[in-house]
Structures are given as structure tokens and as C-alpha cells.
Amino acid sequence: GIIMIITSVVLTFLALNFYKMIHTKEAHELKMKNRVNAVIAEAQAGEQEAGFGKRHAFLVFAFTTGLREGMESIVFLIGVISDFKDP
């Protein structure tokens, strides 16, 4: 009973949002295309000096990903070692 009503409300809400999103998609695509073209034109003209983040984005991404994985491994190993019983 009540679960069915909640589910129908949620699905109706999602359907209406998807319907709205379909109609705003074209305007969003045009806006994004104009922004990308403007950035490309600025880069080709050399008008804008790229900041550290833009120049080294892949380096920063790789470093932070490695750091995150290392921290995750440490947390996992601490959990495993704390459950280990001394013989």
C-alpha cells in the first residue's frame, strides 16, 4: 500500500524531471559548444596564460589518485592487523 504510493510519487517526479531535461538539453548543448569554442579560440590566440592546474592537470590527478589508493591500503591493512590474534 504505502510503499506503492511512495514509489509512484518518486517515479512520477523522476519522469517529470527527465521530460524537462530533454527539452533543456538543446540549449545546454549550444551553451557548452559556445564555451568550448571560446576556450579553443583563446588558446589558439595565446591570449590566456594557463595556470598550474591546467598545465599539470594529469600530474595532479595521478598524484592524488595514488595518494588516495595508498591511504585506502593503509586503512585496510590496519583493519586486518587489528583483527589478527597473537599465537
C-alpha positions as CSV (number, residue, x, y, z in Angstrom):
1,G,0.0,0.0,0.0
2,I,2.2,2.9,1.3
3,I,5.3,1.6,-0.5
4,M,3.4,1.6,-3.8
5,I,2.3,5.2,-3.3
6,I,5.8,6.3,-2.4
7,T,7.2,4.5,-5.4
8,S,4.7,6.0,-7.7
9,V,5.4,9.5,-6.4
10,V,9.2,9.0,-6.8
11,L,8.8,7.6,-10.3
12,T,6.4,10.5,-11.3
13,F,9.0,13.0,-10.0
14,L,11.8,11.3,-12.0
15,A,9.7,11.2,-15.2
16,L,8.8,14.9,-15.0
17,N,12.4,15.8,-14.4
18,F,13.6,13.7,-17.3
19,Y,11.0,15.2,-19.5
20,K,12.2,18.7,-18.5
21,M,15.8,17.7,-19.1
22,I,15.0,16.6,-22.6
23,H,13.7,20.0,-23.5
24,T,16.6,21.9,-21.9
25,K,19.2,19.6,-23.5
26,E,19.5,21.6,-26.7
27,A,20.0,24.9,-25.0
28,H,22.6,23.4,-22.7
29,E,24.5,21.8,-25.6
30,L,24.6,25.1,-27.5
31,K,25.9,26.9,-24.4
32,M,28.6,24.4,-23.9
33,K,29.6,24.4,-27.5
34,N,30.0,28.2,-27.4
35,R,32.1,28.0,-24.2
36,V,34.4,25.3,-25.7
37,N,34.8,27.3,-28.9
38,A,35.7,30.4,-26.9
39,V,38.3,28.5,-24.9
40,I,39.8,27.0,-28.0
41,A,40.0,30.4,-29.7
42,E,41.7,31.9,-26.7
43,A,44.2,29.0,-26.5
44,Q,45.0,29.3,-30.3
45,A,45.4,33.1,-30.0
46,G,47.7,32.7,-26.9
47,E,45.8,35.4,-25.0
48,Q,45.5,33.5,-21.8
49,E,48.3,32.0,-19.7
50,A,47.3,28.6,-18.4
51,G,47.5,28.2,-14.6
52,F,49.3,25.5,-12.8
53,G,46.2,23.3,-12.5
54,K,45.5,23.5,-16.3
55,R,49.1,22.8,-17.2
56,H,49.7,20.0,-14.8
57,A,46.2,18.5,-14.5
58,F,47.2,14.9,-15.3
59,L,50.1,15.1,-12.9
60,V,47.9,16.3,-10.1
61,F,45.3,13.8,-10.9
62,A,47.7,10.9,-10.9
63,F,49.4,12.0,-7.7
64,T,46.1,12.4,-5.8
65,T,44.8,9.1,-7.1
66,G,48.0,7.3,-6.0
67,L,47.8,9.1,-2.6
68,R,44.1,8.1,-2.2
69,E,44.9,4.4,-3.1
70,G,47.8,4.4,-0.7
71,M,45.7,5.8,2.2
72,E,43.0,3.2,1.4
73,S,45.6,0.4,1.6
74,I,46.8,1.6,4.9
75,V,43.3,1.8,6.4
76,F,42.6,-1.7,5.0
77,L,45.9,-3.1,6.5
78,I,45.2,-1.5,9.9
79,G,41.8,-3.2,9.9
80,V,43.3,-6.6,9.0
81,I,46.2,-6.3,11.5
82,S,43.9,-5.2,14.4
83,D,41.8,-8.4,13.9
84,F,45.0,-10.6,14.0
85,K,45.3,-12.7,17.1
86,D,48.7,-13.3,18.6
87,P,49.6,-17.0,18.7
